[in-house]
Amino acid sequence: MSRINIVQQRIKELEGGRFQKMCDTYLFTKYGLENITTLGSQDGTDKTTRGVPDSYVEYDDGTYTFIMYGTHQDVKEKIQKDIQDCLDVETTGIEISKIRKIICCHTSTNISTKQNEMFKQTANGVELQLIGLSTLGEDIASPKFQSLANDFLSVPFGTEQIFDIEGFINAYNADVTASPMNRAFKFRERELLQLTSALEKNNVALVTGVSGVGKSRISLEVCKKFRELSYEVLCVKNNGQNLHNDFKIATSEPGNYLIFIDG
């Protein structure tokens, strides 16, 4: 069974609340949706609660993106009802003019063009984005979402030596002898600027220093800056296995890559 098929099967097996949490992480990773407020899952559990929308993002101008999730067998009927509920001012307390976008994440793979047009008509001029099982499977099976695939679906990537930034932090923090990597970054702006400038002017930058001085920490901050510039960031934590095939898979898509090798 291919990796994509395995990912899709695992997604279909998720409980509703777990599916929602996975999709929140997916939307943050793919579209940069920050400050997602979740209403549709119980804190600390994978159970769902009733709420419209299931999650939302509020922007500085007072507009919203509403997010709905569907794992039911009759997903198409639920999508139709979810859109209608999002536009119900009495239910949401939000005027339609303040809804910037409605996103529906679901587990269907066979929504026809006719049904898609019907959903758009129901949205009544509000931008609508449907993200189905095919899209989720293709994306989450790719290297960019490897930590998400591992954390939510228990689908590892390669030899588990190449990570995105968040996955690297989790792997690094699993070593109880190392200082936690997710602490606040402060008071090193000059060094950060120097390292960023070095990478802008050169293909390679070497960060040296005694053990524990914070080489990995400052390198991750530079990685975050380059990710904001649309670079694909790969963080390598070597475990002694051959990395060749992992790199081939991780860099198979065209784009700009920044590779951080933690020594």
Secondary structure, DSSP 8 states (H G I E B T S, - for coil): --HHHHHHHHHHHS-HHHHHHHHHHHHHHHH---S-EE-SB-TTSS-B---SSSEEEE-TTS-EEEEEEE-SSSHHHHHHHHHHHHT-HHHH---GGGEEEEEEEE--S---HHHHHHHHHHTTTSEEEEE-HHHHHHHHTSGGGHHHHHHHH----TTS-EE-HHHHHHHHHT-TTS--TTS---S-HHHHHHHHHHHHH-S------STTSSHHHHHHHHHHHHHHTT-EEEEEE--SS--HHHHHHHT-S-S-EEEEEE-
